[in-house]
Amino acid sequence: MSKIGLAKLAAINLSVLGLLAVALEIGARLAFPEFIGHIHSANRTLGVEYSQRLWNGMLVRFPSADSKVDLTKKLSVVLGDSISNGYGTPYEDIFWVKAGRLETLTQSEPHSWLALAGYGNNLADSVAALDKITKMNMRIGRVIYQFNFNDLLPYARSDLQNIPSASMAGTNWFRTLTLWRYEYLNHSTFLRISQHYGGILARKRSGTCDERGMDALGPYTWTFGSRPFKTEAEAAWIDFETRLGQVKELADRIGANFVVFISPLVFDVDKTGRHPHLNHTALDFGCATIEPRARLVEISRRLGIETVDPTISMRTGFESRIREGNFQPFFFTADENHFTPIAANYAGEALFNAVVALDQRLTKTK
């Protein structure tokens, strides 16, 4: 075959492949619209723009690049992870921002609110952040720790590569590839869906708790005390209590009220399975040996710490919408943790009511 003939054949093949790719992308967007826009980068999550910058040596999210913290007022400092950092939501839709806005509208001396939160943070990170800020000349009136059910780890996060089922996720090249995939490949809904179902196939989704190992409860392995890891889980809870006590001591030292905000999972709110792709990794909570909510409340009472749990309020609101025929997701697609702005309304109201009630109660006892 001549060079011209080969060139024509190559052009035809490329055209066919291009048309196939377009057809697959259109089909994916029509069949799975909930996956459109799942783009992540240095300044975007789920396609939503956000602004972060260094503030006193810490990376903090602000509503805009020129925003400042009003230090003439008392501070409410929120410690947490990506939920407090506002994953997938505009700044105004973060649950604690809503709580702060309610306080501004209703209280005579509202606080300035600030979150020292980051993606993947756990309690150890929160202790370090609070220790740093308490050494600054600021009036901190409240410390709020946002507890996530994936917060407990028996290892440093840098040691995750030593766990067989997490070894790949712990390598630098894998993290780099993942970030590149989130930022660029996720522009294609078809490729995003392929990643979603590829992740499902890569996990062991059936079998006993021992056979599935970490796949049985995934990131909640230690918080819920998955049977194969019960010993490590109990040790992680002991360490967690120690660190929570450290936060309480720091808060007491500066005269700040301390509250633990429990961030519900989608399974706590959606009892009817209405969210698309709910439990897509087949988490088996029957493998749990610990009821973490009860354990956390018990620890908090022992340490003299208030807890706030918006679960009932969120579930009531979710079920009311369903009864009316107006289902709207309270959590993002295939995501057990992160609130949508609708759910954040309920979480923010619960947090506001709790911190104001605590302030009033403690003021009366002084």
Summary of the structure (lengths in Angstrom):
residues: 366
radius of gyration: 23.0
end to end distance: 94.0
largest distance: 94.0
contacts: 1094
relative contact order: 0.12
helix: 54%
strand: 13%
